[in-house]
Amino acid sequence: AKGVAEQDLSANVKADYGTIANRNLFRAKLQVEIPVPKSEKQIEEEQLTEIMKAMTLKGVWFGEKKSELYAVIDRGGQKGVWTYELGEVVEKGLVVSDVQRNSVLLKKDDFGATLKMFAKGFERVNMPQGTSFAKNVKEEKSAKKGKEEKVQPKQQADYSKDIKKEGDTVVVTKTLADRIRADNNVILSTVAVKASVDNNGQSNGFQIVAVDRGSIAEKMGIVANDILQEVNGRKLSASDDGKNVQESFKNTSKFEVKILRGNRTKMLHYEVK
């Protein structure tokens, strides 16, 4: 009986080996691919991709010169909204390489990506091999030192005590006015703006595309689709005009903003007290 049992066991073992061979179990396991380590370039591209995913283009400014090109980019989360010049580094070496009326191109070496106005996500752009932005190393260090240190959590402050209306005039406290004079991003970070042209293709100001609810701009009477045309008689048609207007605010307590709302021209009156 014992001999018979051993023969049966031997037969079963052979049958099991036959099953393994037929099903190729050992070979299937050996064919599992071992992950290939990622290159430094692949790791960097993944990092740049994650950075780009968080960004949104909120506005662009155009002037007559090539240097008068600006992009207003929301970097997402707590990084806030910033205004960047053509050629300036945004983050981790990504340079503002081109600004169009509804898009902006960011580059680093052969990595390129396009942000479109208000669109979620981005589009990859194939860049020529060997493209270098070494000349922007100084700008990158300067941007990191100057901008990254200023990044604060983005919170909607309550300006109800700093802005009130008296008749047709919006009164702004001196405290808030000084803050705006020192940093125009206090307003720019709450609006989306782009260059505006008339029916003849001529620049006629800056169009407000969107306004954050409860923001300074909203409390000052600015609404979406307004076209800002003049401030205290100064025409707004290029980025430098905006800079000149900001300089003029430093020594004035009253100012007027001419806007085009629909098909009607309207004057907004402000006073600093």
Backbone as CSV, one residue per row, in Angstrom:
resi,resn,N_x,N_y,N_z,CA_x,CA_y,CA_z,C_x,C_y,C_z
1,ALA,0.831,-1.214,0.000,0.000,0.000,0.000,0.853,1.247,0.000
2,LYS,1.993,1.124,0.791,2.889,2.271,0.872,3.507,2.572,-0.486
3,GLY,3.916,1.517,-1.198,4.514,1.715,-2.519,3.558,2.352,-3.485
4,VAL,2.291,1.926,-3.407,1.268,2.500,-4.295,1.077,3.984,-4.010
5,ALA,1.064,4.357,-2.716,0.870,5.767,-2.322,1.997,6.625,-2.843
6,GLU,3.263,6.099,-2.743,4.417,6.865,-3.228,4.348,7.068,-4.731
7,GLN,3.865,6.045,-5.441,3.742,6.170,-6.895,2.709,7.238,-7.264
8,ASP,1.579,7.237,-6.513,0.536,8.247,-6.769,1.061,9.651,-6.524
9,LEU,1.851,9.822,-5.427,2.398,11.141,-5.101,3.359,11.611,-6.175
10,SER,4.195,10.667,-6.647,5.145,11.001,-7.707,4.417,11.423,-8.969
11,ALA,3.333,10.775,-9.249,2.552,11.119,-10.454,1.957,12.515,-10.333
12,ASN,1.472,12.817,-9.110,0.881,14.151,-8.881,1.916,15.254,-9.039
13,VAL,3.136,14.999,-8.513,4.198,15.998,-8.620,4.540,16.258,-10.076
14,LYS,4.663,15.166,-10.855,4.960,15.337,-12.272,3.859,16.120,-12.969
15,ALA,2.625,15.843,-12.558,1.500,16.553,-13.167,1.572,18.041,-12.847
16,ASP,1.971,18.353,-11.586,2.078,19.760,-11.181,3.166,20.479,-11.971
17,TYR,4.325,19.791,-12.156,5.393,20.389,-12.948,4.943,20.620,-14.388
18,GLY,4.159,19.669,-14.861,3.659,19.825,-16.218,2.753,21.030,-16.345
19,THR,1.912,21.263,-15.339,1.023,22.431,-15.331,1.821,23.723,-15.342
20,ILE,2.871,23.771,-14.503,3.712,24.974,-14.435,4.366,25.250,-15.778
21,ALA,4.874,24.190,-16.404,5.540,24.360,-17.704,4.556,24.812,-18.776
22,ASN,3.357,24.164,-18.777,2.360,24.499,-19.784,1.853,25.935,-19.656
23,ARG,1.694,26.351,-18.410,1.167,27.715,-18.184,2.268,28.785,-18.191
24,ASN,3.513,28.343,-18.245,4.629,29.276,-18.340,4.693,30.207,-17.139
25,LEU,4.374,29.671,-15.962,4.278,30.528,-14.778,5.605,31.166,-14.405
26,PHE,6.671,30.395,-14.412,7.971,30.946,-14.047,8.405,32.032,-15.031
27,ARG,8.229,31.735,-16.319,8.658,32.688,-17.350,7.867,33.984,-17.264
28,ALA,6.561,33.887,-17.002,5.722,35.090,-16.910,6.222,36.010,-15.813
29,LYS,6.641,35.406,-14.712,7.110,36.212,-13.596,8.435,36.880,-13.919
30,LEU,9.298,36.139,-14.647,10.609,36.677,-14.995,10.527,37.785,-16.031
31,GLN,9.417,37.900,-16.747,9.271,38.908,-17.785,8.775,40.244,-17.243
32,VAL,8.540,40.356,-15.935,8.135,41.638,-15.349,9.272,42.636,-15.513
33,GLU,8.987,43.801,-16.084,10.022,44.792,-16.353,10.453,45.514,-15.086
34,ILE,11.737,45.690,-14.941,12.277,46.453,-13.824,12.243,47.933,-14.185
35,PRO,11.631,48.782,-13.330,11.528,50.215,-13.653,12.895,50.833,-13.938
36,VAL,12.968,51.625,-15.012,14.203,52.311,-15.368,14.276,53.627,-14.595
37,PRO,15.369,53.913,-13.927,15.490,55.179,-13.175,15.273,56.379,-14.084
38,LYS,14.561,57.386,-13.572,14.293,58.591,-14.360,15.539,59.457,-14.449
39,SER,15.699,60.090,-15.589,16.833,60.993,-15.776,16.542,62.319,-15.079
40,GLU,17.578,63.120,-14.903,17.399,64.439,-14.278,16.457,65.300,-15.114
41,LYS,16.562,65.160,-16.428,15.694,65.936,-17.316,14.234,65.549,-17.136
42,GLN,13.956,64.246,-17.030,12.580,63.782,-16.836,12.026,64.276,-15.500
43,ILE,12.850,64.223,-14.467,12.422,64.691,-13.152,12.108,66.182,-13.191
44,GLU,12.972,66.956,-13.871,12.749,68.396,-13.970,11.476,68.704,-14.753
45,GLU,11.236,67.973,-15.844,10.029,68.195,-16.642,8.774,67.907,-15.824
46,GLU,8.826,66.879,-14.993,7.685,66.572,-14.129,7.451,67.711,-13.133
47,GLN,8.523,68.270,-12.599,8.395,69.384,-11.662,7.819,70.611,-12.350
48,LEU,8.317,70.912,-13.558,7.813,72.061,-14.312,6.346,71.866,-14.692
49,THR,5.995,70.623,-15.021,4.603,70.317,-15.372,3.673,70.575,-14.194
50,GLU,4.080,70.173,-12.999,3.265,70.397,-11.803,3.117,71.888,-11.522
51,ILE,4.178,72.647,-11.741,4.128,74.098,-11.533,3.146,74.732,-12.512
52,MET,3.209,74.310,-13.787,2.352,74.874,-14.816,0.881,74.540,-14.576
53,LYS,0.612,73.349,-14.029,-0.774,72.938,-13.785,-1.500,73.911,-12.861
54,ALA,-0.759,74.520,-11.949,-1.377,75.407,-10.960,-1.598,76.819,-11.487
55,MET,-1.012,77.148,-12.636,-1.048,78.529,-13.132,-2.289,78.832,-13.969
56,THR,-2.700,80.098,-13.909,-3.784,80.608,-14.761,-3.395,81.998,-15.247
57,LEU,-3.540,82.235,-16.538,-3.282,83.557,-17.096,-4.507,84.430,-16.874
58,LYS,-4.331,85.527,-16.104,-5.459,86.395,-15.783,-5.510,87.661,-16.620
59,GLY,-4.407,87.989,-17.286,-4.446,89.193,-18.105,-3.124,89.450,-18.806
60,VAL,-3.170,90.313,-19.826,-1.961,90.731,-20.543,-2.041,92.226,-20.809
61,TRP,-0.882,92.868,-20.840,-0.795,94.294,-21.182,0.119,94.435,-22.379
62,PHE,-0.272,95.330,-23.296,0.525,95.566,-24.491,0.874,97.046,-24.623
63,GLY,2.055,97.292,-25.119,2.463,98.643,-25.461,2.926,98.680,-26.904
64,GLU,3.446,99.813,-27.310,3.901,99.945,-28.691,5.254,99.266,-28.892
65,LYS,6.099,99.243,-27.857,7.411,98.621,-27.948,7.334,97.169,-27.503
66,LYS,8.315,96.368,-27.966,8.343,94.960,-27.601,8.552,94.772,-26.110
67,SER,9.262,95.725,-25.508,9.528,95.616,-24.074,8.281,95.911,-23.240
68,GLU,7.268,96.498,-23.851,6.053,96.852,-23.133,5.036,95.704,-23.205
69,LEU,5.447,94.562,-22.728,4.592,93.376,-22.711,4.596,92.798,-21.305
70,TYR,3.403,92.609,-20.753,3.290,92.112,-19.392,2.245,91.000,-19.337
71,ALA,2.472,90.042,-18.447,1.516,88.957,-18.225,1.137,88.930,-16.749
72,VAL,-0.173,88.851,-16.486,-0.668,88.749,-15.111,-1.000,87.280,-14.874
73,ILE,-0.198,86.616,-14.032,-0.312,85.175,-13.846,-0.664,84.832,-12.402
74,ASP,-1.727,84.051,-12.265,-2.088,83.489,-10.963,-1.305,82.192,-10.828
75,ARG,-0.377,82.145,-9.876,0.489,80.976,-9.725,-0.176,79.864,-8.932
76,GLY,-1.374,80.108,-8.444,-2.130,79.065,-7.782,-1.853,78.951,-6.298
77,GLY,-2.858,78.449,-5.575,-2.723,78.237,-4.143,-2.373,79.502,-3.394
78,GLN,-1.357,79.422,-2.548,-0.957,80.551,-1.734,0.142,81.393,-2.382
79,LYS,0.508,81.068,-3.618,1.590,81.808,-4.272,1.138,83.179,-4.770
80,GLY,-0.164,83.340,-4.990,-0.689,84.644,-5.348,-0.622,84.970,-6.831
81,VAL,-0.986,86.217,-7.154,-1.030,86.709,-8.532,0.070,87.749,-8.710
82,TRP,0.829,87.601,-9.809,1.955,88.494,-10.035,1.949,89.003,-11.479
83,THR,2.553,90.184,-11.665,2.707,90.754,-13.001,4.152,90.567,-13.438
84,TYR,4.350,89.960,-14.610,5.690,89.657,-15.104,5.962,90.343,-16.437
85,GLU,7.164,90.872,-16.582,7.587,91.466,-17.841,8.093,90.380,-18.781
86,LEU,8.164,90.710,-20.071,8.741,89.813,-21.054,10.201,89.545,-20.672
87,GLY,10.575,88.267,-20.597,11.944,87.905,-20.251,12.176,87.665,-18.774
88,GLU,11.149,87.892,-17.951,11.304,87.711,-16.509,11.015,86.258,-16.115
89,VAL,11.728,85.781,-15.088,11.542,84.426,-14.602,10.358,84.362,-13.646
90,VAL,9.475,83.388,-13.877,8.295,83.211,-13.036,8.608,82.290,-11.863
91,GLU,9.109,81.093,-12.172,9.423,80.123,-11.125,10.288,79.008,-11.696
92,LYS,11.287,78.580,-10.932,12.171,77.467,-11.297,12.711,77.588,-12.718
93,GLY,13.085,78.787,-13.104,13.703,79.002,-14.407,12.748,79.201,-15.561
94,LEU,11.428,79.104,-15.344,10.450,79.324,-16.415,10.395,80.818,-16.751
95,VAL,10.730,81.142,-17.990,10.819,82.535,-18.421,9.614,82.915,-19.282
96,VAL,9.099,84.131,-19.083,8.047,84.655,-19.955,8.706,84.969,-21.289
97,SER,8.493,84.100,-22.270,9.194,84.193,-23.543,8.397,84.943,-24.612
98,ASP,7.077,84.869,-24.527,6.247,85.541,-25.540,4.886,85.860,-24.939
99,VAL,4.356,87.030,-25.300,3.039,87.451,-24.812,2.167,87.801,-26.000
100,GLN,1.048,87.109,-26.112,0.061,87.395,-27.153,-1.203,87.945,-26.501
101,ARG,-2.181,88.324,-27.305,-3.379,88.972,-26.758,-4.195,88.046,-25.871
102,ASN,-4.111,86.745,-26.102,-4.897,85.812,-25.299,-4.076,84.658,-24.754
103,SER,-2.754,84.790,-24.793,-1.923,83.693,-24.308,-0.523,84.195,-23.962
104,VAL,0.207,83.338,-23.246,1.596,83.643,-22.903,2.401,82.346,-22.980
105,LEU,3.625,82.448,-23.470,4.506,81.286,-23.602,5.595,81.346,-22.539
106,LEU,5.727,80.252,-21.772,6.773,80.126,-20.774,7.773,79.073,-21.243
107,LYS,9.078,79.353,-21.082,10.109,78.434,-21.546,11.169,78.217,-20.476
108,LYS,11.753,77.035,-20.518,13.010,76.758,-19.833,13.743,75.706,-20.642
109,ASP,14.885,76.093,-21.206,15.643,75.203,-22.088,14.720,74.679,-23.185
110,ASP,14.563,73.338,-23.316,13.699,72.810,-24.378,12.298,72.476,-23.872
111,PHE,11.963,72.966,-22.671,10.596,72.810,-22.148,9.828,74.095,-22.448
112,GLY,8.701,73.967,-23.122,7.870,75.120,-23.437,6.408,74.821,-23.159
113,ALA,5.667,75.817,-22.663,4.250,75.616,-22.359,3.499,76.923,-22.546
114,THR,2.289,76.808,-23.052,1.449,77.979,-23.302,0.271,78.023,-22.343
115,LEU,0.086,79.188,-21.712,-1.100,79.437,-20.900,-2.056,80.278,-21.726
116,LYS,-3.324,79.872,-21.775,-4.329,80.655,-22.481,-5.220,81.372,-21.478
117,MET,-5.709,82.540,-21.874,-6.469,83.391,-20.972,-7.602,82.637,-20.273
118,PHE,-7.527,82.589,-18.925,-8.558,82.018,-18.057,-8.763,80.516,-18.218
119,ALA,-7.972,79.875,-19.079,-8.157,78.441,-19.314,-7.451,77.632,-18.230
120,LYS,-8.075,76.522,-17.826,-7.459,75.621,-16.880,-6.437,74.749,-17.610
121,GLY,-5.293,74.522,-16.994,-4.272,73.708,-17.614,-3.432,74.497,-18.604
122,PHE,-2.604,73.785,-19.376,-1.690,74.424,-20.318,-1.453,73.504,-21.500
123,GLU,-0.782,74.027,-22.522,-0.450,73.229,-23.702,1.064,73.165,-23.845
124,ARG,1.609,71.949,-23.998,3.038,71.808,-24.206,3.412,72.285,-25.601
125,VAL,4.587,72.859,-25.715,5.100,73.351,-26.985,6.454,72.708,-27.222
126,ASN,6.649,72.138,-28.402,7.932,71.519,-28.734,8.963,72.596,-29.031
127,MET,10.018,72.631,-28.217,11.054,73.631,-28.374,12.266,73.022,-29.072
128,PRO,13.010,73.828,-29.858,14.232,73.325,-30.506,15.240,72.849,-29.465
129,GLN,15.950,71.781,-29.762,16.966,71.277,-28.849,18.075,72.311,-28.694
130,GLY,18.565,72.413,-27.475,19.682,73.317,-27.231,19.277,74.739,-26.930
131,THR,17.971,75.032,-26.891,17.527,76.381,-26.548,17.981,76.714,-25.144
132,SER,18.604,77.857,-24.981,19.167,78.199,-23.672,18.698,79.560,-23.203
133,PHE,18.504,79.653,-21.911,18.147,80.932,-21.309,19.175,81.291,-20.234
134,ALA,20.452,80.953,-20.516,21.511,81.223,-19.552,21.618,82.710,-19.245
135,LYS,21.277,83.541,-20.231,21.390,84.987,-20.020,20.417,85.482,-18.973
136,ASN,19.430,84.645,-18.620,18.448,85.076,-17.623,18.766,84.577,-16.217
137,VAL,19.987,84.044,-16.017,20.339,83.528,-14.697,20.265,84.627,-13.653
138,LYS,20.772,85.811,-13.992,20.730,86.917,-13.048,19.298,87.310,-12.728
139,GLU,18.447,87.327,-13.781,17.049,87.667,-13.548,16.390,86.631,-12.645
140,GLU,16.752,85.343,-12.844,16.157,84.282,-12.032,16.525,84.477,-10.567
141,LYS,17.806,84.742,-10.290,18.230,84.937,-8.910,17.543,86.151,-8.311
142,SER,17.446,87.203,-9.125,16.807,88.423,-8.635,15.331,88.195,-8.364
143,ALA,14.667,87.446,-9.291,13.237,87.175,-9.120,12.991,86.343,-7.879
144,LYS,13.852,85.326,-7.661,13.680,84.478,-6.491,13.865,85.270,-5.212
145,LYS,14.864,86.144,-5.224,15.159,86.916,-4.029,14.089,87.956,-3.763
146,GLY,13.620,88.604,-4.859,12.664,89.687,-4.695,11.229,89.252,-4.576
147,LYS,10.848,88.222,-5.377,9.441,87.844,-5.421,9.091,86.745,-4.441
148,GLU,9.917,85.692,-4.383,9.559,84.552,-3.553,9.440,84.957,-2.091
149,GLU,10.272,85.939,-1.661,10.220,86.366,-0.273,8.930,87.104,0.035
150,LYS,8.306,87.665,-1.014,7.097,88.447,-0.785,5.822,87.614,-0.848
151,VAL,5.931,86.360,-1.242,4.737,85.522,-1.387,4.052,85.337,-0.044
152,GLN,2.776,85.675,-0.005,1.982,85.540,1.207,0.709,84.766,0.896
153,PRO,0.118,84.128,1.866,-1.154,83.442,1.631,-2.181,84.408,1.062
154,LYS,-2.876,83.973,0.022,-3.847,84.830,-0.648,-5.156,84.827,0.126
155,GLN,-5.473,85.966,0.714,-6.697,86.084,1.477,-7.458,87.323,1.030
156,GLN,-8.780,87.257,1.084,-9.607,88.386,0.695,-9.836,89.264,1.922
157,ALA,-9.171,90.414,1.940,-9.282,91.312,3.090,-10.600,92.075,3.041
158,ASP,-10.999,92.593,4.190,-12.233,93.363,4.298,-11.888,94.847,4.214
159,TYR,-12.315,95.495,3.118,-12.003,96.907,2.914,-13.230,97.800,3.103
160,SER,-14.255,97.265,3.753,-15.490,98.032,3.909,-15.266,99.331,4.684
161,LYS,-14.269,99.345,5.600,-14.002,100.555,6.379,-13.078,101.517,5.652
162,ASP,-12.409,101.025,4.609,-11.446,101.861,3.872,-12.035,102.487,2.622
163,ILE,-13.187,101.988,2.184,-13.817,102.509,0.970,-15.292,102.773,1.241
164,LYS,-15.719,103.982,0.975,-17.135,104.312,1.122,-17.534,105.327,0.062
165,LYS,-18.822,105.445,-0.157,-19.307,106.339,-1.200,-19.987,107.550,-0.606
166,GLU,-19.609,108.725,-1.107,-20.227,109.989,-0.719,-20.754,110.660,-1.973
167,GLY,-22.043,110.503,-2.211,-22.624,111.022,-3.443,-22.108,110.245,-4.642
168,ASP,-21.534,110.967,-5.620,-20.966,110.319,-6.808,-19.483,110.018,-6.645
169,THR,-18.941,110.301,-5.483,-17.506,110.117,-5.258,-17.233,108.929,-4.340
170,VAL,-16.243,108.120,-4.719,-15.807,107.015,-3.878,-14.630,107.512,-3.046
171,VAL,-14.780,107.436,-1.731,-13.744,107.932,-0.825,-12.896,106.760,-0.329
172,VAL,-11.576,106.921,-0.462,-10.621,105.891,-0.057,-9.761,106.439,1.079
173,THR,-9.550,105.647,2.111,-8.726,106.112,3.227,-7.272,106.262,2.771
174,LYS,-6.546,107.151,3.445,-5.144,107.382,3.109,-4.315,106.110,3.325
175,THR,-4.676,105.339,4.331,-3.948,104.097,4.609,-4.001,103.143,3.428
176,LEU,-5.209,102.951,2.888,-5.361,102.055,1.741,-4.705,102.653,0.498
177,ALA,-4.859,103.964,0.312,-4.265,104.625,-0.852,-2.751,104.458,-0.855
178,ASP,-2.124,104.612,0.306,-0.667,104.444,0.409,-0.254,103.017,0.087
179,ARG,-1.094,102.076,0.500,-0.785,100.675,0.216,-0.849,100.397,-1.283
180,ILE,-1.848,100.968,-1.955,-1.987,100.785,-3.401,-0.827,101.445,-4.133
181,ARG,-0.428,102.637,-3.666,0.689,103.335,-4.304,1.983,102.544,-4.199
182,ALA,2.149,101.868,-3.073,3.375,101.100,-2.843,3.387,99.794,-3.626
183,ASP,2.217,99.212,-3.836,2.141,97.917,-4.521,0.832,97.814,-5.288
184,ASN,0.884,98.038,-6.612,-0.352,98.011,-7.410,-0.943,96.620,-7.556
185,ASN,-0.190,95.581,-7.104,-0.757,94.233,-7.138,-1.914,94.076,-6.166
186,VAL,-2.046,95.016,-5.233,-3.180,94.994,-4.310,-4.488,95.020,-5.111
187,ILE,-4.457,95.737,-6.235,-5.636,95.790,-7.116,-5.511,94.781,-8.252
188,LEU,-4.326,94.729,-8.880,-4.153,93.866,-10.042,-4.410,92.396,-9.741
189,SER,-4.140,91.973,-8.516,-4.331,90.568,-8.172,-5.803,90.181,-8.066
190,THR,-6.701,91.168,-8.084,-8.127,90.871,-7.924,-8.921,91.067,-9.211
191,VAL,-8.222,91.418,-10.302,-8.906,91.611,-11.583,-8.174,90.848,-12.678
192,ALA,-8.890,90.578,-13.748,-8.287,90.021,-14.952,-8.413,91.092,-16.024
193,VAL,-7.308,91.449,-16.657,-7.311,92.575,-17.584,-6.562,92.221,-18.863
194,LYS,-6.978,92.806,-19.958,-6.266,92.621,-21.216,-6.349,93.899,-22.032
195,ALA,-5.434,94.043,-22.968,-5.433,95.225,-23.827,-6.703,95.255,-24.664
196,SER,-7.209,96.454,-24.909,-8.440,96.615,-25.697,-8.151,97.438,-26.948
197,VAL,-8.804,97.083,-28.044,-8.669,97.831,-29.292,-10.052,98.195,-29.816
198,ASP,-10.107,99.296,-30.534,-11.382,99.735,-31.104,-11.634,99.034,-32.435
199,ASN,-12.671,99.465,-33.129,-13.043,98.823,-34.401,-11.995,99.011,-35.492
200,ASN,-11.113,99.987,-35.296,-10.057,100.238,-36.280,-8.748,99.554,-35.908
201,GLY,-8.801,98.770,-34.843,-7.604,98.073,-34.415,-6.651,98.918,-33.598
202,GLN,-7.096,100.105,-33.183,-6.255,100.989,-32.384,-6.501,100.758,-30.894
203,SER,-5.425,100.854,-30.116,-5.549,100.668,-28.673,-6.447,101.741,-28.073
204,ASN,-7.412,101.317,-27.238,-8.307,102.285,-26.600,-8.422,102.065,-25.093
205,GLY,-7.390,101.429,-24.503,-7.396,101.257,-23.058,-7.213,99.815,-22.643
206,PHE,-7.617,99.533,-21.408,-7.508,98.192,-20.852,-8.893,97.687,-20.466
207,GLN,-9.223,96.489,-20.934,-10.530,95.907,-20.636,-10.463,95.057,-19.380
208,ILE,-11.403,95.298,-18.470,-11.525,94.483,-17.267,-12.372,93.270,-17.637
209,VAL,-11.755,92.105,-17.642,-12.460,90.885,-18.054,-13.205,90.253,-16.889
210,ALA,-12.623,90.327,-15.692,-13.266,89.748,-14.508,-12.806,90.501,-13.266
211,VAL,-13.681,90.552,-12.253,-13.382,91.234,-10.991,-13.734,90.303,-9.838
212,ASP,-12.813,90.127,-8.907,-13.081,89.273,-7.748,-14.145,89.896,-6.859
213,ARG,-15.052,89.059,-6.379,-16.121,89.533,-5.503,-15.550,90.033,-4.171
214,GLY,-16.007,91.196,-3.751,-15.568,91.760,-2.483,-14.214,92.434,-2.537
215,SER,-13.613,92.533,-3.722,-12.284,93.114,-3.874,-12.318,94.641,-3.854
216,ILE,-11.126,95.247,-3.787,-11.017,96.706,-3.829,-11.614,97.238,-5.120
217,ALA,-11.267,96.594,-6.238,-11.766,97.056,-7.537,-13.290,97.079,-7.577
218,GLU,-13.919,96.026,-7.048,-15.380,95.981,-7.046,-15.955,97.084,-6.179
219,LYS,-15.366,97.296,-4.998,-15.867,98.331,-4.099,-15.635,99.735,-4.652
220,MET,-14.664,99.844,-5.587,-14.401,101.144,-6.218,-15.249,101.358,-7.465
221,GLY,-16.180,100.416,-7.709,-17.133,100.602,-8.800,-16.721,100.044,-10.138
222,ILE,-15.641,99.267,-10.184,-15.194,98.654,-11.437,-15.941,97.342,-11.653
223,VAL,-16.457,97.142,-12.859,-17.187,95.912,-13.163,-16.605,95.257,-14.412
224,ALA,-16.902,93.995,-14.578,-16.409,93.248,-15.737,-16.867,93.899,-17.035
225,ASN,-15.980,93.917,-18.020,-16.182,94.476,-19.366,-16.003,95.987,-19.432
226,ASP,-15.748,96.642,-18.292,-15.372,98.057,-18.344,-14.062,98.189,-19.103
227,ILE,-13.928,99.270,-19.869,-12.662,99.565,-20.543,-12.104,100.843,-19.926
228,LEU,-10.980,100.735,-19.226,-10.352,101.888,-18.601,-9.598,102.663,-19.674
229,GLN,-9.975,103.938,-19.866,-9.402,104.704,-20.968,-8.495,105.848,-20.522
230,GLU,-8.866,106.522,-19.436,-8.065,107.650,-18.969,-8.079,107.724,-17.446
231,VAL,-6.995,108.242,-16.881,-6.929,108.541,-15.455,-6.392,109.969,-15.317
232,ASN,-7.215,110.849,-14.744,-6.858,112.272,-14.617,-6.413,112.861,-15.951
233,GLY,-7.103,112.450,-17.016,-6.805,112.994,-18.340,-5.685,112.292,-19.073
234,ARG,-4.995,111.379,-18.415,-3.914,110.641,-19.064,-4.490,109.401,-19.759
235,LYS,-4.256,109.276,-21.048,-4.779,108.142,-21.797,-4.035,106.858,-21.425
236,LEU,-4.781,105.773,-21.370,-4.212,104.462,-21.091,-4.177,103.659,-22.378
237,SER,-2.983,103.501,-22.931,-2.873,102.735,-24.167,-1.636,101.857,-24.192
238,ALA,-0.790,101.981,-23.186,0.425,101.174,-23.122,0.802,100.955,-21.674
239,SER,1.654,99.972,-21.448,2.023,99.643,-20.072,2.700,100.812,-19.371
240,ASP,3.518,101.590,-20.095,4.200,102.719,-19.473,3.204,103.773,-19.018
241,ASP,2.061,103.884,-19.719,1.029,104.824,-19.293,0.572,104.478,-17.891
242,GLY,0.381,103.175,-17.640,-0.036,102.734,-16.314,0.988,103.116,-15.264
243,LYS,2.282,102.994,-15.596,3.332,103.361,-14.647,3.301,104.853,-14.367
244,ASN,3.104,105.654,-15.424,3.072,107.104,-15.249,1.893,107.529,-14.384
245,VAL,0.747,106.856,-14.575,-0.434,107.163,-13.770,-0.169,106.834,-12.311
246,GLN,0.479,105.693,-12.063,0.783,105.308,-10.688,1.682,106.342,-10.021
247,GLU,2.639,106.880,-10.782,3.517,107.914,-10.236,2.725,109.163,-9.894
248,SER,1.727,109.491,-10.733,0.943,110.705,-10.493,0.074,110.597,-9.247
249,PHE,-0.242,109.375,-8.811,-1.059,109.176,-7.614,-0.336,109.601,-6.340
250,LYS,0.997,109.627,-6.399,1.765,109.865,-5.178,1.527,111.247,-4.586
251,ASN,1.160,112.204,-5.421,0.994,113.577,-4.932,-0.394,114.135,-5.211
252,THR,-1.392,113.270,-5.260,-2.748,113.757,-5.516,-3.732,113.132,-4.535
253,SER,-4.766,113.877,-4.226,-5.792,113.368,-3.308,-7.118,113.152,-4.025
254,LYS,-7.198,113.594,-5.277,-8.408,113.396,-6.071,-8.020,112.912,-7.462
255,PHE,-8.817,112.018,-7.990,-8.557,111.570,-9.359,-9.842,111.049,-9.991
256,GLU,-9.854,111.099,-11.309,-11.012,110.648,-12.090,-10.566,109.568,-13.073
257,VAL,-11.423,108.597,-13.265,-11.147,107.516,-14.211,-12.235,107.506,-15.276
258,LYS,-11.804,107.651,-16.509,-12.752,107.609,-17.623,-12.846,106.176,-18.123
259,ILE,-14.070,105.655,-18.158,-14.265,104.285,-18.616,-15.292,104.245,-19.741
260,LEU,-15.237,103.177,-20.506,-16.247,102.909,-21.525,-17.023,101.701,-21.035
261,ARG,-18.281,101.914,-20.701,-19.135,100.844,-20.189,-20.259,100.629,-21.191
262,GLY,-20.211,99.495,-21.890,-21.158,99.298,-22.981,-20.785,100.257,-24.101
263,ASN,-21.727,101.085,-24.504,-21.453,102.088,-25.536,-21.403,103.500,-24.964
264,ARG,-21.361,103.595,-23.631,-21.380,104.906,-22.996,-20.102,105.189,-22.231
265,THR,-19.682,106.442,-22.306,-18.524,106.888,-21.547,-18.979,107.358,-20.170
266,LYS,-18.234,106.974,-19.157,-18.588,107.341,-17.798,-17.359,107.760,-17.019
267,MET,-17.531,108.732,-16.100,-16.433,109.177,-15.267,-16.649,108.659,-13.844
268,LEU,-15.605,108.018,-13.304,-15.635,107.555,-11.918,-14.776,108.501,-11.093
269,HIS,-15.338,109.029,-10.014,-14.655,110.042,-9.185,-14.175,109.423,-7.876
270,TYR,-12.932,109.736,-7.509,-12.342,109.191,-6.287,-11.644,110.283,-5.502
271,GLU,-11.624,110.103,-4.192,-10.923,111.065,-3.319,-10.264,110.312,-2.175
272,VAL,-9.062,110.741,-1.842,-8.312,110.127,-0.741,-8.436,111.025,0.480
273,LYS,-8.899,110.459,1.592,-9.062,111.220,2.838,-8.424,110.469,3.995
